[in-house]
Amino acid sequence: ASCVQYRLVVRDANTLQVLQLYTCLDQIQYIEWSSDSLFILCAMYKRGIVQVWSLEQPDWHCKIDEGSAGLVASCWSPDGRHILNTTEFHLRITVWSLCTKSVSYIKYPKACQQGIAFTKDGRYMAVAERRDCKDFISIFVCSDWQLLRHFDSETQDLFGIEWAPNGCVLAAWDTCLEYKILLYSLDGRLLSRYRAYEWSLGIKSIAWSPSSQFLAIGSYDEKVRILNHVTWKKITEFEHPATIANTKTIVYKEVEKSPSVETERLSFPPTRALASSLFSTQSKYDVSQVPVSLQCIKPVADRANPKMGIGMLAFSPDNCFLATKNDNIPNAVWIWDVQKLKLFVVLEQLCAVQCFQWDPRQPRLALCTGNSKVYLWSPAGCVSVQVPVEGDFQIVSLSWHSSGDSMALLSKDNFCMCFLEREEV
C-alpha cells in the first residue's frame, strides 16, 4: 500500500498491479496494515481523523473522528480489530473497537520515543505513563483492555519500553542524560537494573535478540554492551574504533569505477540507454588489507542530538549476527558474530549509511546509503546492485517482504520492488 496525498493505492506485491484505490477526506500522513492484512488505516493528524478501509469489502468504510481532542499518533492492536489513537498533548489513548464499536480510554500516556509496546503473541500491552511528575508503567490484557499491573518505574525521564520476544521481560530505559535500563517481569517486579557509567550521555538504542537471551544496548560512548538473560549482567562489550587492526576481521570497502564504453558505439545525440550508462558509476566491494582506518567525523558538541554513539543495531533472525552503526563513523556497518562474541565483518561504504535491515528468513543484510544502489551482505560475501530506473532514484529506506524473496526500496517521491531469486537447495 502507498499513499499519494489523499489517495490510498493498494497494489499486488509481485506485479505492482493496482488492486484497490481509496479516496480519503484529507492528505494522508500515516498508513498501517492490520495484522491479518484485511484492513488498512489512514491517519490524517491535521484533521484528527482516522479512516479504515476493508480489502474484502471495498464498499465498507469506517471513520474515527477524535474531534477537539486532536490526534498525534494512531496504530493497530495485535488482533487487527482495535485502533489506538493518542490525542494531542498526550492526554489519553482512545481504544476503538471495530467489532463492537465500543470505546476505552487510557489516561496519562507519556510523550516519549517508544511509549506503547505489545508482546509478540499480542496478549499484553505496556504503556509508559507520566502523572504527578513521576513515571509509571501500566500493563493491560489486550483481549478486554483490563489493567493487569500498574507500577512506578525508577526513571528520571522514561524514554522507551520494549518487550523481549518471549513476552516475559519488559525493558525500560531512561533519557540519554542518565544511563539506566530497568528490566521488569510481567507482574511488575523489578528483575534487574543496569548502569554502565554516570555523568555522561547514556543509552541511544537497544535491541533484543530473537531468542530473548541477549539484550544489546548501544550508547553514546561508541560501545554496545550485551546483557544475558540469566543474571542480567554484562557478558561483553563491543567497541567501534576508527582503526580495524584485528587480522581475523574482514573489511569490505566499496570502490567506484566508471563503465567502459566502446568509442564505435558513441553517437550524438547519444541514446537514452547509452547516456545513462555513460554518466552512472558502478561500484563493487574490495577486501581491504588490515589495518584499515575508517573515515571518522567529529560531532558538534554544542548542539542537541549530537551525531555520535550507536544509532542503529539489529540482530539477525537466526540469532547468529548483530549489525551496528556508530554515528561517529557514518559510512561503516559493523557485523558481530554473536556465538563467538567477536567482530566478524566491517562494510565500509562511500556514503553515509541511511538504513539497514535483516532478511526475515536468513542471515542476509540489506543496506542503503542515499544513492541508487542497494547493498547486500551474507556470510558468503557482499554485492552492490544498481537499481535500473531512469532519473535520480536516491534510496533512503528499504523494507523486506516477510518471505525474504523481495524488498521495497523507497526514495523521497517513488518506490520500486527488488526481487531476489532464491537458490534451490
C-alpha positions as CSV (number, residue, x, y, z in Angstrom):
1,A,0.0,0.0,0.0
2,S,1.1,3.5,-0.7
3,C,-0.4,7.0,-0.4
4,V,-0.4,9.9,-2.8
5,Q,-1.7,12.9,-1.0
6,Y,-5.3,12.0,-0.2
7,R,-5.4,8.7,-2.3
8,L,-4.5,5.3,-0.9
9,V,-3.3,2.8,-3.6
10,V,-3.2,-0.9,-2.9
11,R,-1.0,-3.0,-5.3
12,D,-0.1,-6.6,-5.8
13,A,3.3,-7.1,-4.2
14,N,4.5,-9.2,-7.2
15,T,3.2,-7.4,-10.2
16,L,2.5,-3.9,-8.7
17,Q,-0.9,-4.0,-10.4
18,V,-3.4,-1.7,-8.7
19,L,-6.0,-3.7,-6.8
20,Q,-7.8,-1.0,-5.0
21,L,-7.9,2.8,-5.0
22,Y,-9.4,4.6,-2.0
23,T,-10.0,8.3,-1.6
24,C,-9.6,9.8,1.9
25,L,-11.0,13.1,3.3
26,D,-7.6,14.8,3.5
27,Q,-3.9,14.3,2.9
28,I,-2.8,11.0,4.4
29,Q,0.1,11.3,6.9
30,Y,0.3,7.7,8.1
31,I,-0.8,4.2,6.9
32,E,-0.7,0.9,8.7
33,W,-1.9,-2.6,7.8
34,S,-3.8,-4.7,10.3
35,S,-2.1,-7.9,11.4
36,D,-4.2,-10.1,9.1
37,S,-3.9,-7.7,6.1
38,L,-7.7,-7.4,5.9
39,F,-7.9,-3.7,6.9
40,I,-5.7,-0.7,6.5
41,L,-5.9,2.5,8.5
42,C,-5.1,6.0,7.2
43,A,-4.4,8.7,9.7
44,M,-4.9,12.4,9.0
45,Y,-3.4,14.0,12.0
46,K,-4.1,17.6,10.9
47,R,-7.9,16.9,11.0
48,G,-7.9,14.5,13.9
49,I,-9.4,11.7,11.7
50,V,-8.6,8.1,11.0
51,Q,-10.2,6.2,8.1
52,V,-10.2,2.4,7.9
53,W,-10.7,0.5,4.6
54,S,-11.5,-3.1,4.1
55,L,-9.8,-5.2,1.4
56,E,-12.5,-7.8,1.3
57,Q,-15.4,-5.3,1.2
58,P,-14.3,-2.2,-0.7
59,D,-17.7,-0.5,-0.1
60,W,-17.4,-0.9,3.7
61,H,-15.9,2.2,5.4
62,C,-15.1,3.5,8.8
63,K,-14.3,7.0,10.1
64,I,-13.0,7.7,13.6
65,D,-13.1,11.4,14.5
66,E,-11.3,12.5,17.7
67,G,-12.9,15.9,17.4
68,S,-11.4,18.7,19.6
69,A,-9.1,16.2,21.4
70,G,-6.9,16.1,18.3
71,L,-4.7,13.3,17.1
72,V,-0.9,12.8,17.2
73,A,-0.5,9.0,16.7
74,S,-2.5,6.0,15.6
75,C,-1.8,2.3,15.5
76,W,-3.4,-1.2,15.3
77,S,-3.7,-3.6,18.2
78,P,-2.2,-7.0,17.5
79,D,-5.7,-8.6,16.9
80,G,-6.3,-6.2,14.0
81,R,-9.7,-5.2,15.3
82,H,-8.9,-2.3,17.6
83,I,-7.3,1.0,16.9
84,L,-5.3,3.0,19.5
85,N,-5.4,6.8,19.0
86,T,-3.2,9.1,21.0
87,T,-4.8,12.6,21.5
88,E,-3.0,15.9,21.4
89,F,-0.8,16.8,24.4
90,H,-0.9,13.0,25.2
91,L,-4.0,13.5,27.4
92,R,-5.2,10.0,26.7
93,I,-5.2,6.9,24.4
94,T,-8.5,6.0,22.9
95,V,-9.1,2.4,22.1
96,W,-11.7,2.0,19.4
97,S,-13.2,-1.5,18.6
98,L,-14.3,-2.2,15.0
99,C,-16.4,-5.2,16.1
100,T,-18.5,-3.8,19.0
101,K,-18.0,0.0,18.3
102,S,-17.1,0.4,21.9
103,V,-14.5,2.8,23.2
104,S,-12.0,2.5,26.1
105,Y,-9.7,5.2,27.5
106,I,-6.2,5.0,28.9
107,K,-5.1,8.2,30.7
108,Y,-1.8,10.0,31.1
109,P,0.3,8.3,28.3
110,K,3.8,9.7,28.2
111,A,5.2,11.6,25.2
112,C,8.3,9.6,24.6
113,Q,10.1,7.8,21.8
114,Q,8.5,4.4,22.4
115,G,5.6,4.7,24.8
116,I,3.5,1.7,23.7
117,A,4.8,-1.9,23.4
118,F,2.9,-5.1,22.6
119,T,4.2,-8.6,23.4
120,K,4.9,-10.7,20.3
121,D,2.0,-13.0,20.9
122,G,-0.3,-10.0,21.2
123,R,-1.7,-10.8,24.6
124,Y,-0.3,-7.9,26.6
125,M,0.4,-4.2,26.1
126,A,2.6,-2.0,28.2
127,V,2.1,1.8,28.3
128,A,4.5,4.4,29.6
129,E,2.7,7.0,31.7
130,R,3.5,10.3,33.3
131,R,1.5,11.6,36.2
132,D,2.4,13.9,39.2
133,C,5.9,14.4,37.7
134,K,6.7,10.7,38.0
135,D,7.0,7.8,35.5
136,F,4.7,4.8,35.6
137,I,4.2,1.7,33.5
138,S,0.8,0.0,33.1
139,I,0.3,-3.5,31.6
140,F,-3.0,-4.3,30.0
141,V,-4.6,-7.5,28.8
142,C,-5.4,-6.9,25.1
143,S,-8.4,-9.3,25.0
144,D,-10.6,-7.0,27.2
145,W,-8.2,-4.0,27.8
146,Q,-8.3,-4.6,31.6
147,L,-5.5,-3.3,33.7
148,L,-3.2,-6.1,34.8
149,R,-0.4,-4.3,36.6
150,H,0.4,-0.6,37.4
151,F,3.7,0.3,38.9
152,D,6.1,3.3,39.1
153,S,9.4,2.9,37.2
154,E,12.7,4.0,38.7
155,T,13.4,6.5,36.0
156,Q,14.0,10.2,35.9
157,D,12.6,10.6,32.4
158,L,11.4,7.4,30.9
159,F,12.4,7.3,27.2
160,G,11.2,4.0,25.9
161,I,9.9,0.5,26.7
162,E,10.2,-2.8,24.7
163,W,9.2,-6.4,25.4
164,A,11.5,-9.3,25.0
165,P,10.3,-11.5,22.1
166,N,9.2,-14.2,24.5
167,G,7.0,-11.7,26.3
168,C,8.4,-12.4,29.8
169,V,10.6,-9.3,30.4
170,L,10.0,-5.7,29.7
171,A,13.0,-3.3,29.2
172,A,12.5,0.3,30.2
173,W,15.3,2.8,29.7
174,D,15.9,6.4,30.8
175,T,16.6,9.5,28.8
176,C,20.1,9.9,27.4
177,L,21.0,12.3,30.2
178,E,21.1,9.3,32.6
179,Y,22.4,5.8,31.8
180,K,19.8,3.5,33.3
181,I,18.0,0.4,32.0
182,L,15.4,-1.5,34.1
183,L,14.1,-5.0,33.5
184,Y,10.6,-5.9,34.8
185,S,8.7,-9.1,34.8
186,L,5.1,-9.5,33.6
187,D,3.8,-8.9,37.1
188,G,5.7,-5.7,37.6
189,R,8.6,-7.0,39.7
190,L,12.0,-5.3,39.1
191,L,14.3,-8.1,38.0
192,S,17.4,-6.0,37.5
193,R,18.8,-2.6,36.8
194,Y,21.9,-1.8,34.8
195,R,24.0,1.3,34.6
196,A,27.4,1.3,32.8
197,Y,28.6,4.8,33.8
198,E,27.4,8.2,35.1
199,W,27.7,11.9,34.3
200,S,27.8,11.5,30.5
201,L,25.3,10.9,27.7
202,G,23.9,7.4,28.1
203,I,21.7,5.0,26.1
204,K,20.9,5.7,22.4
205,S,19.4,2.4,21.2
206,I,18.5,-1.1,22.3
207,A,17.7,-4.4,20.6
208,W,16.6,-7.8,21.9
209,S,17.9,-10.9,20.3
210,P,15.2,-13.1,18.7
211,S,15.8,-15.8,21.3
212,S,15.4,-13.3,24.2
213,Q,18.8,-14.5,25.5
214,F,20.6,-11.2,24.9
215,L,19.8,-7.5,25.3
216,A,22.1,-5.2,23.2
217,I,22.5,-1.6,24.5
218,G,24.0,1.0,22.2
219,S,25.4,4.0,24.0
220,Y,26.8,7.5,23.2
221,D,30.3,6.3,24.2
222,E,30.5,4.3,20.9
223,K,30.1,0.9,22.6
224,V,27.5,-1.9,22.6
225,R,27.0,-3.8,25.8
226,I,25.4,-7.2,25.8
227,L,23.4,-8.4,28.8
228,N,22.5,-12.0,29.4
229,H,19.0,-13.3,30.3
230,V,20.1,-15.3,33.4
231,T,21.8,-12.8,35.6
232,W,21.1,-9.6,33.5
233,K,24.8,-8.8,33.9
234,K,27.1,-7.6,31.1
235,I,28.8,-10.5,29.3
236,T,30.8,-8.4,26.9
237,E,31.0,-5.0,25.2
238,F,31.8,-4.2,21.6
239,E,33.9,-1.2,20.8
240,H,33.8,0.7,17.5
241,P,37.3,2.2,17.0
242,A,38.3,4.2,13.9
243,T,41.1,1.7,13.1
244,I,40.4,-2.0,12.4
245,A,43.6,-3.9,13.5
246,N,42.4,-7.5,14.0
247,T,43.7,-9.6,11.1
248,K,40.7,-12.0,11.6
249,T,38.2,-9.3,10.7
250,I,37.2,-9.0,7.1
251,V,36.8,-5.4,5.8
252,Y,34.8,-4.9,2.6
253,K,35.5,-1.5,1.1
254,E,33.1,-0.1,-1.6
255,V,35.0,1.2,-4.6
256,E,33.6,3.1,-7.6
257,K,34.6,2.5,-11.2
258,S,33.4,4.2,-14.4
259,P,31.9,1.9,-17.0
260,S,34.0,1.4,-20.2
261,V,32.2,2.4,-23.4
262,E,33.2,1.4,-26.8
263,T,34.0,4.5,-29.0
264,E,32.4,3.0,-32.0
265,R,29.0,2.9,-30.2
266,L,29.2,6.7,-29.4
267,S,26.7,8.8,-31.3
268,F,25.4,12.3,-31.0
269,P,23.0,12.8,-29.5
270,P,23.5,9.6,-27.5
271,T,20.7,7.2,-27.0
272,R,19.0,7.3,-23.6
273,A,20.4,3.9,-22.6
274,L,23.9,4.9,-23.6
275,A,23.7,8.3,-21.8
276,S,22.6,6.6,-18.6
277,S,25.5,4.1,-18.8
278,L,28.0,6.9,-19.6
279,F,27.1,9.0,-16.5
280,S,26.4,6.3,-14.0
281,T,29.2,4.9,-11.9
282,Q,29.3,1.3,-10.9
283,S,30.5,0.1,-7.6
284,K,31.9,-3.1,-6.2
285,Y,33.5,-4.4,-2.9
286,D,37.2,-5.0,-2.4
287,V,38.6,-6.8,0.6
288,S,40.9,-4.3,2.4
289,Q,44.2,-5.2,4.0
290,V,44.1,-4.9,7.7
291,P,44.9,-2.5,9.5
292,V,42.2,-0.2,8.0
293,S,41.5,3.4,9.0
294,L,37.8,4.3,8.7
295,Q,36.5,7.8,8.0
296,C,35.6,9.4,11.3
297,I,33.7,12.7,11.9
298,K,33.9,14.9,15.0
299,P,30.4,15.7,16.4
300,V,29.4,19.3,17.1
301,A,29.5,19.4,20.9
302,D,27.3,22.5,21.4
303,R,24.2,21.1,19.6
304,A,21.4,18.8,20.8
305,N,21.3,15.2,19.5
306,P,25.0,15.0,18.5
307,K,25.9,12.6,15.7
308,M,27.8,10.2,17.9
309,G,27.3,6.8,19.5
310,I,25.4,3.7,18.4
311,G,22.4,4.9,16.5
312,M,21.3,1.6,14.9
313,L,21.6,-2.1,15.9
314,A,19.7,-5.2,14.9
315,F,20.1,-9.0,15.4
316,S,19.8,-11.4,12.5
317,P,16.7,-13.6,12.6
318,D,18.8,-16.8,13.3
319,N,20.4,-15.1,16.3
320,C,23.9,-15.5,14.9
321,F,24.9,-11.9,13.9
322,L,24.4,-8.4,15.3
323,A,24.7,-5.4,12.9
324,T,25.6,-2.0,14.4
325,K,26.3,1.5,13.2
326,N,28.4,4.0,15.1
327,D,27.3,7.6,14.2
328,N,30.8,8.8,14.6
329,I,31.8,6.6,11.7
330,P,28.7,7.1,9.5
331,N,30.0,5.2,6.4
332,A,30.5,1.8,8.2
333,V,28.4,-1.1,9.2
334,W,29.8,-3.5,11.8
335,I,28.7,-7.1,11.8
336,W,29.4,-9.1,15.0
337,D,29.4,-12.9,15.5
338,V,27.1,-13.4,18.4
339,Q,28.2,-17.0,19.0
340,K,31.9,-16.1,19.4
341,L,31.1,-12.5,20.6
342,K,33.7,-11.1,18.2
343,L,33.8,-8.7,15.3
344,F,33.2,-10.6,12.1
345,V,32.9,-8.1,9.2
346,V,33.0,-4.4,8.6
347,L,31.4,-2.9,5.5
348,E,33.0,0.5,4.5
349,Q,30.7,2.5,2.2
350,L,31.4,5.6,0.1
351,C,28.4,7.4,1.6
352,A,26.8,7.6,5.0
353,V,24.6,4.5,5.8
354,Q,20.9,5.6,5.9
355,C,19.2,2.3,6.8
356,F,19.8,-1.4,7.2
357,Q,17.5,-4.3,7.7
358,W,17.9,-8.1,8.0
359,D,16.2,-10.6,5.7
360,P,13.4,-12.1,8.0
361,R,14.2,-15.6,6.8
362,Q,18.0,-15.9,6.7
363,P,21.2,-14.0,7.7
364,R,21.3,-11.6,4.9
365,L,21.6,-7.8,5.5
366,A,20.4,-5.1,3.1
367,L,21.5,-1.5,3.4
368,C,21.2,1.8,1.5
369,T,23.3,4.9,1.5
370,G,21.1,7.5,-0.2
371,N,22.2,6.7,-3.8
372,S,20.6,4.5,-6.4
373,K,22.3,1.3,-5.2
374,V,21.2,-1.4,-2.7
375,Y,23.9,-3.4,-0.9
376,L,23.5,-7.0,0.3
377,W,25.8,-8.9,2.7
378,S,25.6,-12.5,3.8
379,P,28.3,-14.9,5.2
380,A,29.1,-15.8,1.6
381,G,30.1,-12.2,0.7
382,C,28.9,-8.8,-0.4
383,V,27.3,-7.4,-3.6
384,S,26.3,-3.9,-4.8
385,V,23.2,-3.8,-7.0
386,Q,22.4,-0.8,-9.2
387,V,18.6,-0.1,-9.4
388,P,17.7,0.1,-13.1
389,V,15.5,3.2,-13.1
390,E,15.6,6.3,-15.1
391,G,16.3,9.6,-13.4
392,D,17.5,10.3,-9.9
393,F,16.4,7.5,-7.5
394,Q,18.0,8.0,-4.1
395,I,17.2,5.1,-1.8
396,V,16.6,6.5,1.7
397,S,14.8,3.5,3.2
398,L,14.1,-0.2,2.5
399,S,11.7,-2.9,3.8
400,W,11.9,-6.7,3.3
401,H,8.9,-8.8,2.3
402,S,8.1,-11.3,5.1
403,S,9.0,-14.1,2.7
404,G,12.5,-12.7,2.1
405,D,12.1,-13.0,-1.6
406,S,11.7,-9.3,-2.3
407,M,12.1,-5.9,-0.8
408,A,10.6,-2.4,-1.3
409,L,13.1,0.4,-1.9
410,L,11.9,3.9,-1.1
411,S,13.1,7.3,-2.3
412,K,11.7,10.6,-1.4
413,D,9.0,10.5,-4.1
414,N,9.0,7.0,-5.5
415,F,9.4,3.3,-4.6
416,C,10.3,0.2,-6.5
417,M,10.3,-3.5,-5.8
418,C,13.5,-5.5,-5.8
419,F,13.1,-9.3,-6.3
420,L,15.7,-11.8,-5.3
421,E,15.9,-15.3,-6.7
422,R,16.1,-17.9,-4.1
423,E,18.7,-20.6,-4.7
424,E,17.4,-24.1,-4.9
425,V,19.0,-26.3,-2.3
